[in-house]
Amino acid sequence: MKLGILGTGKIVQEFLPWLVEHTPFTVQAVCSTPRSAAKAAELCAQYQIPQHTTNYFELLQWVDAVYIAVPNLQHARYARVALEAGKHVLCEKPMATTLADCERMVSAAKKSGKKLMIDQNQRLAGAHVKARELIEQGE
């Protein structure tokens, strides 16, 4: 499955080596803002990713799924566009900034029949597991 990455920030830079090495995805492209185009080109060269663009619609033509790692206010909009284009979506947390946007994302996923997943990659971190135990114990 071909994966496109939207964003070039710190979280992408930390997650990208794992995506490349430990998943069945082929990272096909990185999409960035024009201001971050040099960073996108650098990431593509470093990880042998074939394409980069500043046009999200172009990215969607090249991939089967999108990893969305842009500012939180933009999650819902980009996720809905990808789902409506028939792409699976892995979105960084938080899912969106409003309940209404979350509901629109879920609705778009159901309508498209594609997967919408939220990256809760720290839910099993030691501190978070301990916090949950303390909450469950009423502490």
Contact map, one row per residue, 1 for C-alpha under 8 A:
1110000000000000000000011100000000000000000000000000000000000011100000000000000000000000000000000000000000000000000000000000000000000000000
1111000000000000000000001111000000000000000000000000000000000111100000000000000000000000000000000000000000000000000000000000000000000000000
1111100000000000000000001111100000000000000000000000000000000011111000000000000000000000000000000000000000000000000000000000000000000000000
0111110000000000000000000011111000000000000000000000000000110111111000000000000000000000000000000000000000000000000000000000000000000000000
0011111000000000000000000010111000000000000000000000000000000000011110000000000000000000000000000000000000000000000000000000000000000000000
0001111100000000000000000000011100000000000000000000000100000000011111000000000000000000000000000000000000000000000000000000000000000000000
0000111110010000000000000000011110000000000000000000000000000000000111000000000000000000000000000000000000000000000000000000000000000000000
0000011111111000000000000000011100010011000000000000000000000000000010000000000000000000000000000000000000000000000000000000000000000000000
0000001111111000000000000000000000000000000000000000000000000000000011000000000000000000000000000000000000000000000000000000000000000000000
0000000111111100000000000000000000000000000000000000000000000000000000000000000000000000000000000000000000000000000000000000000000000000000
0000000111111110000000000000000000000000000000000000000000000000000010000000000000000000000000000000000000000000000000000000000000000000000
0000001111111111000000000000000000000000000000000000000000000000000010000000000000000000000000000000000000000000000000000000000000000000000
0000000111111111100000000000000000000000001000000000000000000000000000000000000000000000000000000000000000000000000000000000000000000000000
0000000001111111110000000000000000000000000000000000000000000000000000000000000000000000000000000000000000000000000000000000000000000000000
0000000000111111111000000000000000000000000000000000000000000000000000000000000000000000000000000000000000000000000000000000000000000000000
0000000000011111111100000000000000000000000000000000000000000000000000000000000000000000000000000000000000000000000000000000000000000000000
0000000000001111111110000000000000000000000000100000000000000000000000000000000000000000000000000000000000000000000000000000000000000000000
0000000000000111111111100000000000000000000000000000000000000000000000000000000000000000000000000000000000000000000000000000000000000000000
0000000000000011111111101010000000000000000000000000000000000000000000000000000000000000000000000000000000000000000000000000000000000000000
0000000000000001111111101110000000000000000000100000000000000000000000000000000000000000000000000000000000000000000000000000000000000000000
0000000000000000111111100000000000000000000000000000000000000000000000000000000000000000000000000000000000000000000000000000000000000000000
0000000000000000011111110000000000000000000000000000000000000000000000000000000000000000000000000000000000000000000000000000000000000000000
0000000000000000011111111000000000000000000000000000000000000000000000000000000000000000000000000000000000000000000000000000000000000000000
1000000000000000000001111100000000000000000000000000000000000000000000000000000000000000000000000000000000000000000000000000000000000000000
1110000000000000001100111110000000000000000000000000000000000000000000000000000000000000000000000000000000000000000000000000000000000000000
1110000000000000000100011111000000000000000000000000000000000000000000000000000000000000000000000000000000000000000000000000000000000000000
0111100000000000001100001111100000000000000000001000000000000000000000000000000000000000000000000000000000000000000000000000000000000000000
0111000000000000000000000111110000000000000000001110000000000110000000000000000000000000000000000000000000000000000000000000000000000000000
0011100000000000000000000011111000000000000100001111100000100110000000000000000000000000000000000000000000000000000000000000000000000000000
0001111100000000000000000001111100000001000100001011100000100000000000000000000000000000000000000000000000000000000000000000000000000000000
0001111100000000000000000000111110000001000000000001111100100000000000000000000000000000000000000000000000000000000000000000000000000000000
0000011100000000000000000000011111111001000000000001111000000000000000000000000000000000000000000000000000000000000000000000000000000000000
0000001000000000000000000000001111111000000000000000010000000000000000000000000000000000000000000000000000000000000000000000000000000000000
0000000000000000000000000000000111111000000000000000010000000000000000000000000000000000000000000000000000000000000000000000000000000000000
0000000000000000000000000000000111111100000000000000000000000000000000000000000000000000000000000000000000000000000000000000000000000000000
0000000100000000000000000000000111111111000000000000000000000000000000000000000000000000000000000000000000000000000000000000000000000000000
0000000000000000000000000000000111111111100000000001110000000000000000000000000000000000000000000000000000000000000000000000000000000000000
0000000000000000000000000000000000111111110000000000000000000000000000000000000000000000000000000000000000000000000000000000000000000000000
0000000100000000000000000000000000011111111000000000000000000000000000000000000000000000000000000000000000000000000000000000000000000000000
0000000100000000000000000000011100011111111100000001100000000000000000000000000000000000000000000000000000000000000000000000000000000000000
0000000000000000000000000000000000001111111110000001000000000000000000000000000000000000000000000000000000000000000000000000000000000000000
0000000000000000000000000000000000000111111111000000000000000000000000000000000000000000000000000000000000000000000000000000000000000000000
0000000000001000000000000000000000000011111111101000000000000000000000000000000000000000000000000000000000000000000000000000000000000000000
0000000000000000000000000000110000000001111111111111000000000000000000000000000000000000000000000000000000000000000000000000000000000000000
0000000000000000000000000000000000000000111111111000000000000000000000000000000000000000000000000000000000000000000000000000000000000000000
0000000000000000000000000000000000000000011111111000000000000000000000000000000000000000000000000000000000000000000000000000000000000000000
0000000000000000100100000000000000000000001111111000000000000000000000000000000000000000000000000000000000000000000000000000000000000000000
0000000000000000000000000000000000000000000111111100000000000000000000000000000000000000000000000000000000000000000000000000000000000000000
0000000000000000000000000011110000000000001111111111000000000000000000000000000000000000000000000000000000000000000000000000000000000000000
0000000000000000000000000001100000000000000100011111000000000000000000000000000000000000000000000000000000000000000000000000000000000000000
0000000000000000000000000001110000000000000100001111100000000000000000000000000000000000000000000000000000000000000000000000000000000000000
0000000000000000000000000000111100001001100100001111110000100000000000000000000000000000000000000000000000000000000000000000000000000000000
0000000000000000000000000000111100001001000000000011111101100000000000000000000000000000000000000000000000000000000000000000000000000000000
0000000000000000000000000000001111001000000000000001111100000000000000000000000000000000000000000000000000000000000000000000000000000000000
0000000000000000000000000000001100000000000000000000111111100000000000000000000000000000000000000000000000000000000000000000000000000000000
0000010000000000000000000000001000000000000000000000111111110000000000000000000000000000000000000000000000000000000000000000000000000000000
0000000000000000000000000000000000000000000000000000001111111000000000000000000000000000000000000000000000000000000000000000000000000000000
0000000000000000000000000000000000000000000000000000101111111100000000000000000000000000000000000000000000000000000000000000000000000000000
0001000000000000000000000000111000000000000000000001101111111110000000000000000000000000000000000000000000000000000000000000000000000000000
0001000000000000000000000000000000000000000000000000000111111111010000000000000001001010000000000000000000000000000000000000000000000000000
0000000000000000000000000000000000000000000000000000000011111110000000000000000000000000000000000000000000000000000000000000000000000000000
0101000000000000000000000001100000000000000000000000000001111111000000000000000000000000000000000000000000000000000000000000000000000000000
1111000000000000000000000001100000000000000000000000000000111111110000000000000000000010000000000000000000000000000000000000000000000000000
1111000000000000000000000000000000000000000000000000000000010111110000000000000000000111000000000000000000000000000000000000000000000000000
1111000000000000000000000000000000000000000000000000000000000011111000000000000000000011110000000000000000000000000000000000000000000000000
0011110000000000000000000000000000000000000000000000000000010011111100000000000001000011110000000000000000000000000000000000000000000000000
0011110000000000000000000000000000000000000000000000000000000000111110000000000000000000111100000000000000000000000000000000000000000000000
0000111000000000000000000000000000000000000000000000000000000000011111000010011000000000111100000000000000000000000000000000000000000000000
0000111110110000000000000000000000000000000000000000000000000000001111100010000000000000001100000000000000000000000000000000000000000000000
0000011010000000000000000000000000000000000000000000000000000000000111110110000000000000000100000000000000000000000000000000000000000000000
0000000000000000000000000000000000000000000000000000000000000000000011111110000000000000000000000000000000000000000000000000000000000000000
0000000000000000000000000000000000000000000000000000000000000000000001111110000000000000000011111000000000000000000000000000000000000000000
0000000000000000000000000000000000000000000000000000000000000000000000111111000000000000000000011000000000000000000000000000000000000000000
0000000000000000000000000000000000000000000000000000000000000000000001111111110000000000000000010000000000000000000000000000000000000000000
0000000000000000000000000000000000000000000000000000000000000000000111111111111000000000001100110000000000000000000000000000000000000000000
0000000000000000000000000000000000000000000000000000000000000000000000001111111100000000000000110000110110000000000000000000000000000000000
0000000000000000000000000000000000000000000000000000000000000000000000000111111110000000000000000000000000000000000000000000000000000000000
0000000000000000000000000000000000000000000000000000000000000000000100000111111111000000000000000000000000000000000000000000000000000000000
0000000000000000000000000000000000000000000000000000000000000000000100000011111111100000101000000000000010000000000000000000000000000000000
0000000000000000000000000000000000000000000000000000000000000000000000000001111111110000000000000000000110011000000000000000000000000000000
0000000000000000000000000000000000000000000000000000000000000000000000000000111111111000000000000000000000000000000000000000000000000000000
0000000000000000000000000000000000000000000000000000000000010000010000000000011111111111100000000000000000000000000000000000000000000000000
0000000000000000000000000000000000000000000000000000000000000000000000000000001111111111100000000000000000011001010000000000000000000000000
0000000000000000000000000000000000000000000000000000000000000000000000000000000111111110000000000000000000011001000000000000000000000000000
0000000000000000000000000000000000000000000000000000000000010000000000000000000011111110000000000000000000000000000000000000000000000000000
0000000000000000000000000000000000000000000000000000000000000001000000000000000001111111000000000000000000000001110000000000000000000000000
0000000000000000000000000000000000000000000000000000000000010011110000000000000001111111100000000000000000000000010000000000000000000000000
0000000000000000000000000000000000000000000000000000000000000001110000000000000001100111110000000000000000000000011100000000000000000000000
0000000000000000000000000000000000000000000000000000000000000000111100000000001001100011111000000000000000000000011110000000000000000000000
0000000000000000000000000000000000000000000000000000000000000000111100000000000000000001111100000000000000000000000111100000000000000000000
0000000000000000000000000000000000000000000000000000000000000000001110000010001000000000111110100000000000000000000111100000000000000000000
0000000000000000000000000000000000000000000000000000000000000000001111000010000000000000011111100000000000000000000001110000000000000000000
0000000000000000000000000000000000000000000000000000000000000000000000010000000000000000001111110000000000000000000001110000000000000000000
0000000000000000000000000000000000000000000000000000000000000000000000010000000000000000000111111000000000000000000001000000000000000000000
0000000000000000000000000000000000000000000000000000000000000000000000010011000000000000001111111000010000000000000001000000000000000000000
0000000000000000000000000000000000000000000000000000000000000000000000011111000000000000000011111110110000000000000000000000000000000000000
0000000000000000000000000000000000000000000000000000000000000000000000011000000000000000000001111110110000000000000000000000000000000000000
0000000000000000000000000000000000000000000000000000000000000000000000000000000000000000000000011111110000000000000000000000000000000000000
0000000000000000000000000000000000000000000000000000000000000000000000000000000000000000000000011111111000000000000000000000000000000000000
0000000000000000000000000000000000000000000000000000000000000000000000000000000000000000000000000111111100000000000000000000000000000000000
0000000000000000000000000000000000000000000000000000000000000000000000000001000000000000000000011111111110000000000000000000000000000000000
0000000000000000000000000000000000000000000000000000000000000000000000000001000000000000000000111111111111000000000000000000000000000000000
0000000000000000000000000000000000000000000000000000000000000000000000000000000000000000000000000011111111100000000000000000000000000000000
0000000000000000000000000000000000000000000000000000000000000000000000000001000100000000000000000001111111110000000000000000000000000000000
0000000000000000000000000000000000000000000000000000000000000000000000000001001100000000000000000000111111111000000100000000000000000000000
0000000000000000000000000000000000000000000000000000000000000000000000000000000000000000000000000000011111111100000100000000000000000000000
0000000000000000000000000000000000000000000000000000000000000000000000000000000000000000000000000000001111111110000000000000000000000000000
0000000000000000000000000000000000000000000000000000000000000000000000000000000100110000000000000000000111111111000000000000000000000000000
0000000000000000000000000000000000000000000000000000000000000000000000000000000100110000000000000000000011111111111100000000000000000000000
0000000000000000000000000000000000000000000000000000000000000000000000000000000000000000000000000000000001111111110000000000000000000000000
0000000000000000000000000000000000000000000000000000000000000000000000000000000000000000000000000000000000111111100000000000000000000000000
0000000000000000000000000000000000000000000000000000000000000000000000000000000000110100000000000000000000011111110000000000000000000000000
0000000000000000000000000000000000000000000000000000000000000000000000000000000000000100000000000000000000001111111000000000000000000000000
0000000000000000000000000000000000000000000000000000000000000000000000000000000000100111100000000000000000001101111100000000000000000000000
0000000000000000000000000000000000000000000000000000000000000000000000000000000000000001100000000000000000001000111110000000000000000000000
0000000000000000000000000000000000000000000000000000000000000000000000000000000000000001111000000000000011001000011111000000000000000000000
0000000000000000000000000000000000000000000000000000000000000000000000000000000000000000111000000000000000000000001111100000000000000000000
0000000000000000000000000000000000000000000000000000000000000000000000000000000000000000011111100000000000000000000111110000000000000000000
0000000000000000000000000000000000000000000000000000000000000000000000000000000000000000011110000000000000000000000011111000000000000000000
0000000000000000000000000000000000000000000000000000000000000000000000000000000000000000000110000000000000000000000001111110000000000000000
0000000000000000000000000000000000000000000000000000000000000000000000000000000000000000000000000000000000000000000000111111000000000000000
0000000000000000000000000000000000000000000000000000000000000000000000000000000000000000000000000000000000000000000000011111100100000000000
0000000000000000000000000000000000000000000000000000000000000000000000000000000000000000000000000000000000000000000000011111100110000000000
0000000000000000000000000000000000000000000000000000000000000000000000000000000000000000000000000000000000000000000000001111110110000000000
0000000000000000000000000000000000000000000000000000000000000000000000000000000000000000000000000000000000000000000000000111111110000000000
0000000000000000000000000000000000000000000000000000000000000000000000000000000000000000000000000000000000000000000000000001111111000000000
0000000000000000000000000000000000000000000000000000000000000000000000000000000000000000000000000000000000000000000000000000111111100000000
0000000000000000000000000000000000000000000000000000000000000000000000000000000000000000000000000000000000000000000000000111111111110000000
0000000000000000000000000000000000000000000000000000000000000000000000000000000000000000000000000000000000000000000000000011111111111000000
0000000000000000000000000000000000000000000000000000000000000000000000000000000000000000000000000000000000000000000000000000011111111100000
0000000000000000000000000000000000000000000000000000000000000000000000000000000000000000000000000000000000000000000000000000001111111110000
0000000000000000000000000000000000000000000000000000000000000000000000000000000000000000000000000000000000000000000000000000000111111111000
0000000000000000000000000000000000000000000000000000000000000000000000000000000000000000000000000000000000000000000000000000000011111111100
0000000000000000000000000000000000000000000000000000000000000000000000000000000000000000000000000000000000000000000000000000000001111111111
0000000000000000000000000000000000000000000000000000000000000000000000000000000000000000000000000000000000000000000000000000000000111111111
0000000000000000000000000000000000000000000000000000000000000000000000000000000000000000000000000000000000000000000000000000000000011111111
0000000000000000000000000000000000000000000000000000000000000000000000000000000000000000000000000000000000000000000000000000000000001111111
0000000000000000000000000000000000000000000000000000000000000000000000000000000000000000000000000000000000000000000000000000000000000111111
0000000000000000000000000000000000000000000000000000000000000000000000000000000000000000000000000000000000000000000000000000000000000111111
